[in-house]
Amino acid sequence: MSKLLRAPALAVLIVIAMLAGACRSTDAPPSEPTAPDSVAEDGTGDGDALAEDAGSVDEGGETADDSGDDVSGEDSAEDSDAGEGALTFLVDADASEASYAVREEFFAGALGQLGIQPGVVETVGTTGDVQGELVILPEDPPRLVSGRVVVGVGLLSSDQERRDNRVAERSLQTEQFPEAVFEIRAMEGFPTGYQGGETAAFQLVGDLTVRDVTRSVTFDAEAVYDGNGIEANAEATVRMSDFGIQPPSFANMFDVADEVSLRIRIVAPVAESTQGAAPSTGAGGAVAGDGGGSLDDGEKTSAVGGRADERSAVLAEADAAATTAALAASTGCPATAPDGMGPFYVPDAPERDEVGAGYTLTGVVRETGSCAPISSAKIEMWMAGPDGEYGDAWRATLFSDESGLYHFASIPPTPYTGRPPHIHVRVTAPDYQELVTHHYPAEGSADATMDLVLMP
């Protein structure tokens, strides 16, 4: 899930910004502010000094809140003091990338149809379309003000163009949902006393939106701050099904695992708009920034006085987009993920709602957006019999009732040529797009609910 996993990228960026903040601490006495170069050369971190200097003095002489509570998203934007002294890191799209890794199992039929040898492989898809911004307060440990990573998923590329087209068109539906977004809410486990050049391990917790579904995701991250910016790697494991995506499979050809590893590598330099401030003494005597010239050796610090107008506009637009996506996810119905028809579909199966006993599948046929039920939708189901072979005895045609409800009884689904147990489903209704998908029962279950959501 156009750097697909821009979500991870955001997390990494935030981490980077935090690291940068921690590296700005100094052991110089309060009465003699340390010059920028000495800060870079020293690289030591004094947690107490950082904490005391977390608040800066405004024009009225009042000190900003330094309670140390985590601040993220709109809450921090509303606090006029929260951005003072913060560092902004922008993702370098030329040096960053996002990727997915998933297990695929190819069967005998894959050799003739796809030219792929049977066996299990790890497939990796990568994109360089990653953007994002992190705003970090240099406390000990660093404190996140805001963080967002966006990955353009339309350019994900693997070793098979056919696979890439399927991922874009069916799984991620990139024409409708071109981006995956990771909004970072918290950074957990970041070490205190961080010094520049060290590798810091921590976790990035936030909300990942893929298509129109948003889920809480935690990335394991490692990051290094070198004085100019941050380099970070982050990884998380998610399930396709959690985002309304059915793992692709095709009888006697291939099967794709539900679990996907999301990986991101982020290179994020300090934003140019925060490069030019030299240090000054804050309320606690530590270096804060006095409007001096640029720093030597590429060292960059943040300017005091809040965010630039341009950056504020970008963040406001990003927040509005995230709110819209979250509202759609909470009030709408994402379309059911399509899957392959397979070679055993036969039209005009007998009209009935059972082909045996031992397993029951029920649900509602709905439309996307409003979630309104669709009555009289035609539902065709077919499956393998007890011997693992397909036949007319295991095919049925049924219709949703006036409330959109359907009910299908069958024998417990059985495996077919190495594939997990499943039921094929095809749904058609006037004024809606055809849906072809699969139902995969949970192991040991005797019933399940599966809504079938159609797009107009």
N, C-alpha and C positions, 0 to 999 in steps of 0.2 A: 500498500500500500504505500523534468518534473521530478524532483528528487524524492522519490516515493517516500522515502521516509523522512520527510522533512520534519516530522514529528521528532524523531530521535535527534535530528540536528539541533532543534531548539534546546533540548535538554542539554546537549553538549555545550552549546553556546553559553547557557546560563552558568554552567559549571566553570567555564573558562573565565567568565567575567568575575565570578566569585574569587577564583584563584588570583586573578590580577589584583583585586582589592586587597587580598591578604598580603601580597608581596609588597605592598606600598608601605608597610610598617617600618619604623626606624628606631634605632637605639640612641639617637642623638638626644642630648638634654633639651628640655623645653625652651630654655633661654636662647639656644642657638639652633634655629631651624636648619635641617640638613638640606643641602642642595640636591637637585634631582639626580645628578650623577652618583652621589654617594649613596643615595637610596638604592639605585640600581645595583651598585657594586656590593653593598651590604647584604641586601636580600633577606635580612633576618626579620622575624615576626615577633612582636611583643603584644601578646593578647590583651593585657591590661591597658596598654597605651592606645591600642586600636579601639577598645571598647569605650575608653574615656573620650576619645576624639570623634566618636560616631556622630555626635551632635555638633553642628557648626553654628556660629553666631550670625543672626540675621541683622538687618539694619536697625532693628529696635533693641538689639542687645540680648534678645532671648535665645536660649539654646534649644536646638531641635531635639525632639524626643529620641532618646537612645535606649529605649526599653529592650531592644534586641529581638522583639517579636518579628516573625517572618512576615514579609510584606510581598504580595504578588498581585499582578493584574491591575484592575481598576482601583482597588483599595489604595495601592501605593500611588497611583496617578492622582488620586484625590488629595493626598497628603502633600502639601506644598513643600515640606521640608524633606520628604523621603528621597527626592532625586538629588539633593545637594551633595556634592562630593562623589557622586556615583560615576562609575566607568561604564561606557557603552561599547559593546563589541558587536561588530557586524560580520556575518558569515561571508567568507570569501568563496563565491560560487565556483571559481576556477580551480580551487584547491580542495574543495569539499565534495563528498559524495554520499549517497544513501543507497542501501541495497537490501534485498531480501534473500533468504536462503531457505529452501524447502526440500523435503525428501520426496523423490518420485520413484515409483516402481514400474518398470516396463515389462510387459508380458510378451509372449511369443508373437502375437499379431503386430507388435510395434515394428518388428524388423521389416516385414513386407510393406506395411502402410507408411511408416515414418522413416525407415532406414536406421532405426535405433536398436542396438543390441539389448536383449532382455537383461534385467538386473536392476539393482537399487542404486540410485545416484543422488547426489546433492546438487540441486540446480540453484544457480545464483543469478539474480537480475540486478543490474546497477544503473544508476542515473547520477548525473552531475548537476541536475536542476534542484539545487538546495539554496534556500534563502532563510534569513532569520536575524534576530537581534536579541541581545541580552543586556540588561541593565543591572549592574551589581554595585552594592555599597561595600567599601573596603573595611569591613569589620573583621573580628576574629571569633568564630569563622565568618567568612563573607556572607552577606545577606542579599538575597534576590529581591529586586524591585519588580522586574518583569522579564518575561522570556517567551519567545515564540519561534518555532521552526516550521517552515513550510517546504514540502517536497512536491515537485511537479511529477506526478506519477505517469504521465503520458509518454515519457521517453525511457522507461525502464527497458533495458536490453539484456538478453541472455544469449546463449549460443544457438537458439532456435527462433527464427523469425515467426514461425507459425505459433509457437508458444507465446511470444510477446504480443502478437495480435489478439490471441485469446484472452490473455491477462488484461489487456487494455479494454477490449470490447465487452467481454462478458463478466470477468471477475471484478475489475475496478470501475468499469463503465466510465472511462476517462473523458468522454465527450460531455457527459453531464457533471462529473465530479473530477476535474483535472488536478486537484491538489489533495494531499494528505497533510493535516495540520496537527502539531503537537504544542499544546499550551502548557507550559511548565508551572506547576503550583508550589512545589517545594523541593528543596535539596536536602537529603538526609544523609547523615554519617560523614559530612565533610570534616576533615581533621582540623584541629586548632593549631596555631603556630606554624602555618604553612610558609615555606620559603621557596623563592623562585627557582625553577629548574627541577624541583621535585615532582614526582608523579603522585597525584592525589586520587584516591579511590572513594567513590560515594555513589548515591543513588539519586536519580532524577524522577520525581513523581509528578504526573500531570494527566491531562486529558488528550487522548489521541482520537482524531476524527478521520475515518476512512469512509469514502462515499458519504452517506448521510447518517452514519452511526458513530456515536462518541462513547468511548470506554476509558476508564481509568487504567493507566499503564505505568509501570515502573521500569526504568532503564538502569542497568548497571553501567557505570561510567568511570573512565579514567581520564585525567586531564593534566596538562603541564602548561605553566605560564612562564614565558621566557623574557618578560619585560616589554615585548612588543605586541603580544597577543596570546591567544590560547590555541593549543592543539588538543583535541579530545576525541575519544572513541567511546561509543555507547552501544549497548545491545539489549534487546528485550525479546521475549518469546510470547507470541499471541496466537490465538486460534482464528482462522478465517471465519468460522461459523459465528464467533462472537460479534463479527461485523456484518453479519447477514450474507456472507460469501460461502457458497457450498463448494467444498474441495472438488476440483475437476476430476473426472474419471471416465473411462470408456472401456466397455466390455472387451476383454481379451487384448487390450492394447496398453493401457496405463492407469495408474491410480496415484493420486497426489495426497500427501498427508495433510491433516487439518492444521497442525502446528507450523508456524512460520517464525523464523528468526529475523528480526528487524535490526539492521546494523547501520551505523552512521559514523562517518569520520568528518570532524569539523575543524576547519582552520578559521579563526576569527580574530583579526587584528583590532586594535582599539580604533574606534571611529575617528575620522579626521576632525570632526567637530569638537572632540574632547582632547585633542593633542596639544593645544597651544598654551595651556595654563601652567604656570610655575607655582611651586608651593608657597604657602603662607601659614602663619600660626593660627590655629583654631582655638576654641575655648579651652581645650585640655592641653594646649601647648604643642601638639603634634602638627606635622605638616598638613596643610589643607589646600593651598593654592592661592597666589596673590596676583594673578594676572600678568606674570612675567612672560619672557620669551619662550620659544620652543626648547625642548630638552635635547641633549646630546645623545648620540648612539641610538636614536630611534625610540627612546623612552617617552612614554605618553602618559599624561594624567588627565583626569576629568576636570572640566571647568565648573566652578561653583556658580549656582544661580538658576538651577532648573534645566529643563530640556529645551533644546532649540525648537523653534516653531515647526520646522519641517519634520523633525522626529516625532513631535507630538501629533501631527496630522497623520503620519504613518501608523502610529500606535492606535489612534482613535479609529482609523479605518479597519485595522486588524481586529480590534475589539468588537466592532460592529459586525464584522463578518463572522467572528467566532460565535457571537450571540445569536445571529441568524441561523447558523448551522446547528447550534445546540437546541434552539427552539424547534427547528424542523425535525431533529432527531427525537425530541420528547413528545411532539404532538402529531407527527406524521407516521406513515408506515413505509419503511424501505421496501423496495421491490424484492421479491424472492429471487435469490441468486439462481441463474440458469445453469444447466448442466447438459451433457451430451445426450442425444436421442438414443444412441446405441443401435445395433443392427437388428434387434428383435422386436421393433415396434410393428404392430399390425393394426391397421385402421378397422373401424366398425366392430370392435369387440362387443360381446353380449352386454346388454344393459342390465346391470346388477350391482349390488353394493357389498357382495361378499364372495370370496373364492376359497373358503375354508374357515377354520377357527383357530384361536390361539393368540392372535395379534389383532389389535384394533388401532386404526389411525383416524383421527377426527380433526376438524379445524373449520376455519371460515375462509371463504374466498372474498378478498377485499381488493380495493383499489389503493394505489399509492396516494400520499398526501392526506386526503380526508379520512382514509381508512373505512370508507363506506362499504357495506357488504354488497356483493354482486350475486344476484339470484340467477338461477337457471344456467350457471356456467357449466360447460361440459368438461368433465374430468375423466381422463383415461388413465388406467393404471395397469401395469404389467410387471411380472416378477418371475424369478426362477422357482420351479417346483421343488419338492423334497429331494429329488435326485440331482438338483443343480442345473436342470435343463429348463429352457423356456418352452411354453406350450399354451394352447388356447384355454386350457383349464385354469390358467393363472392370469387371465386377462379380464378386464371389466371396464364398462363405461357407466358413469353415474353423473348426477347433476346436483348442484347446490340448491338448497331450498330457498324460500322467500327471505330467510334471514342470512343467506350466504353459507349456511352450515352444510357440511358433508360428513359422511360416516362410511368407513371402509373396513371390512373384516377380512382377514386372510390367515393362512398358516403363518407361523413365525418365519420371517424372511430368512433365506438360506444363502450361503456364499455361492459365488459362481466363478470358476476357474481362477481361484486365488484372490478374488475381490471380496471385500467385506459384504455382509448381507445388506440388501437395499431394495427399495421399490421405486420403479420408474413412474413419473407423473407427467402428464401433458394436460394443460388447461387452456381452453379457448372460450371466448365470449365476445359478442358483438361490441365493437368500438374499443376493444382492448387488444394489446399485443399478446401473441401466443407465448405461453410459458412452458418450457420443458425443463424438468429438474429431477432430482432424486431425493428420496427420503432414506436416511440411514438410522436404523433403530439403535437405541442404547443397548449395550450388552445386558442380557438377562431381563429386559423389559417385556411386558405383555401389551403395552399400549403407549400411545404417544399423541401429542397435539402438534399440528403443523398448519399454520395459516398459509394460504397461497395468495400472494399479493401481486396483482397485475398492474402493468403500466398502461395508461390510455393510448 
